[in-house]
Amino acid sequence: MAKVTGIGGVFFKSKHNDRKLAKWYSEHLGFKLEDFGGAILNWAEDTANDNGLTVWHVAAKESEWFSPSQSPFMINYRVDDLDKLLAQLQSKGIEIEAGPESHENGKFAWIMDPEGNKIELWQPQAWQDKPSE
């Protein structure tokens, strides 16, 4: 049977100004914007020890996981140094909604973008490793 082998892209509509929102992601999360206005996230640049994976999950209708966002989705971005990124975000006045938290598969924190979309930041680690504090 033919099957899906990964996530080929993440696409969502801006509620207000797409270029301004893309610029926010570039300035605060390090997205390198290409001429077409989006970014290409290259797995070869990811240095995590989990062999590179992408998680896919459907949340229950009554889930509060994405709160306080009203969006029916949440994007999880892999990051190379969560603590450093959180310090950078806080220095720019961006509130950390929750975290950082350590789990068996890495460290997590959550922020909101300017349009109210919740973002999950994940510094992955291989499952057999103990969470780093």
N, C-alpha and C positions, 0 to 999 in steps of 0.2 A: 504494500500500500504506500502511495506517496504521502508525505507528511511535512508538516512545518518543521523547519530546522533552526529557527531563531527569530528575533525581532529585526525587521528590516528598516524600521523607522518609527518615529513617534510624531504624530501630526495632530494639532488641535487648533481650534479657532480662537483668535483673540476676541475679547469682549469689547475692546476699545481701539487701541492703536497697536497693530502688529509689529511695526518697526521699533516702537518704543519698548514693547515687551521683550522683543528679541535682544535689544540693546541691554536691558536689565539682566537677562540671562548671561550675556557676554561679560558685562562688567562685574557681576557678583558671583557667578558660578564658573567663569572661565571658558564659556563656549566660544570657539573661534568661528565667527560668522563668515560664511563663504559668499561669493557674489550673488548667489540665488536667494540669500537672506536667511538660510538655515545653517546648521552646523553638521559636520560629519564627525561622529564619535568613533574613533578607530581603536579596535580591540588591541592592536599591536602596541598601543601606548599605555595600556592598562597593566600595572605591575603587581596586582593582587595575586596571592598564592592559591586562589580557588579555581584555577584553570579557566577562568572566564565563563560566567554563566549569567543568564537572564531569567528572572522569575516571572511567571505568568500566573495570575490568580483572579477569579471572579468573586467579589465580595457579596455577601447577602444584602438584600434590599434594605434591611433595617440596620445595617452596619454603621457604626459611628467612627470607623477607622479614618475616614477622610475629613472628619470634623476638625476645625470649624468651617472648612470649605463647604460650599454648597454644590461644588462640581461633582459629577458622577464618576470621576476618575481621580487617580493620584499617580504621578510618575515618580519612580524610584530612580535616582541617579547614583551610579557608582562614583566614588570619590577616592582620591589617592591619600589624603591626610585629613580626616574629619575634624580633628581638634584644630588644626591650622585654618581650615576653611571656616569653621564656626567663629573663630577669633576674627577673621577677616570680615565676615558678615556682620558681627556685632560692632566692629569698629566703624562700619558704614551705617549703623542704626537699624539693621535688620534684626527683628526679634526672632529668637529661637522658640518655636512653639512647644517643643518637647525634646528631651534628650540632652546630651548624648546618653545612649543606653548600650550596654554590651550584651551580646547574645552569642550563641554557639556558632553563628555564621558571620559575625562581624559586629561593627558598631553602627548605630543609627541615630539620626536626629531629624527633626521636622521643622520646616519653615513654610511661609506663605509667599507666593509671588505677588506683584502689585495688583493683579486681577482677582485675587482671592483663591487661587489654586494651591492646594497643599502639595508640598514637595517633600519626598522622603529622600534623605541623603544617607548613603550606605558605603561604609568602608569595609569591603568584604574580607573574609578570611576563610580558609578551608575548614569544613565542618569538624574535622578531627582535632583541630587546635583549640586550646582554651581561649575564651574571650580575653582580649587585652583591656586593661583598665585605663 
